[in-house]
Each structure stands twice: as structure tokens, then as C-alpha cells.
């Protein structure tokens, strides 16, 4: 996605009626800047959390993650926790989403497993999940983060009823 396409997509997300709580763990951090840099973020973003430490993740979830740190189960649990938080912050709003990503990206230590991310979005009616596979050694940390952030934005747009 080009920077112009990204900004246009975020502007459309801001024009949709959805309010979100977003949690990012391990990757996809550029999503935060993407959402906040485009005017209108206050119409979309209720709160952003970055539960990087295990204790922060336990706090977000209200208990231990249900699977490995980077898994569909953990991403969906995070999205559900974000939806509960959105409901607490805006109890009278009908259009709420919990948006979450957990990722394993390039690090300063070699990773034994694959580089990947799991994106999940929870609404009162559904749960959406997308797995993002990355090829080790193909991109640096910033490049992998950008791929994951773009996947989060596309998934959020689809959950918001937009066609990216």
C-alpha cells in the first residue's frame, strides 16, 4: 500500500461510525501512527494499548494468554478484551470494535519460529481473524512492522464495512 493509499484508507476508517480500542503486541506499531496522523482520529480511537511485557498482557486479558503469545487464540482474546474496554469507555455507542494484533518480528536475537502476526477484530456480532506470514530475512524490523500494520488497517477497514 502506498502512503497515499494508506492515508486515504485511514480517512475512510475515520469517516465510518466505528469506535475502537486497539492493542498491539510485538508488531504492527505503525498502525498507531497511521491512525493518529490522519485528521479525524478522535472519531475512531478511544484508546490504544501496547501490552509488550507479559505482565501487561495478563493485565489486558485479565489472566494468562490462552495460547502462545503469538497465536490466533491470544489475538482473539486480546480483541475481546479491547471490545470490553470499548464498551466500558463508550457504553451507549452501538458501533464498537476491539482491534488486536500480536506478532513475532525481526529481533536482536534469532527467532526459532517463523515471523508472523495474528490480527483479530471483535464486534458485538462477530470475530474476524487474519494470519500474516512473513519470510525470515526478507525485510528488516521496520519493513515487517509496515506489512503487519497494513494488514491491521485492511482488516479494520473490512470490519468497518469498507472495501479497501
Secondary structure as the mmCIF struct_conf table of DSSP 4:
data_model
#
loop_
_struct_conf.conf_type_id
_struct_conf.id
_struct_conf.beg_label_comp_id
_struct_conf.beg_label_asym_id
_struct_conf.beg_label_seq_id
_struct_conf.end_label_comp_id
_struct_conf.end_label_asym_id
_struct_conf.end_label_seq_id
HELX_RH_AL_P HELX_RH_AL_P1 UNK A 3 UNK A 15
BEND BEND1 UNK A 16 UNK A 17
STRN STRN1 UNK A 19 UNK A 25
BEND BEND2 UNK A 26 UNK A 27
TURN_TY1_P TURN_TY1_P1 UNK A 29 UNK A 29
HELX_RH_AL_P HELX_RH_AL_P2 UNK A 30 UNK A 37
BEND BEND3 UNK A 38 UNK A 38
TURN_TY1_P TURN_TY1_P2 UNK A 39 UNK A 40
HELX_RH_3T_P HELX_RH_3T_P1 UNK A 41 UNK A 43
TURN_TY1_P TURN_TY1_P3 UNK A 44 UNK A 44
STRN STRN2 UNK A 45 UNK A 49
BEND BEND4 UNK A 53 UNK A 53
HELX_RH_AL_P HELX_RH_AL_P3 UNK A 54 UNK A 61
TURN_TY1_P TURN_TY1_P4 UNK A 62 UNK A 62
BEND BEND5 UNK A 63 UNK A 64
BEND BEND6 UNK A 66 UNK A 67
BEND BEND7 UNK A 69 UNK A 71
HELX_RH_AL_P HELX_RH_AL_P4 UNK A 72 UNK A 89
BEND BEND8 UNK A 90 UNK A 90
TURN_TY1_P TURN_TY1_P5 UNK A 91 UNK A 92
BEND BEND9 UNK A 94 UNK A 94
STRN STRN3 UNK A 96 UNK A 104
BEND BEND10 UNK A 108 UNK A 109
BEND BEND11 UNK A 112 UNK A 113
STRN STRN4 UNK A 115 UNK A 122
BEND BEND12 UNK A 124 UNK A 125
STRN STRN5 UNK A 127 UNK A 134
TURN_TY1_P TURN_TY1_P6 UNK A 136 UNK A 138
BEND BEND13 UNK A 139 UNK A 139
HELX_RH_AL_P HELX_RH_AL_P5 UNK A 141 UNK A 159
TURN_TY1_P TURN_TY1_P7 UNK A 160 UNK A 161
#
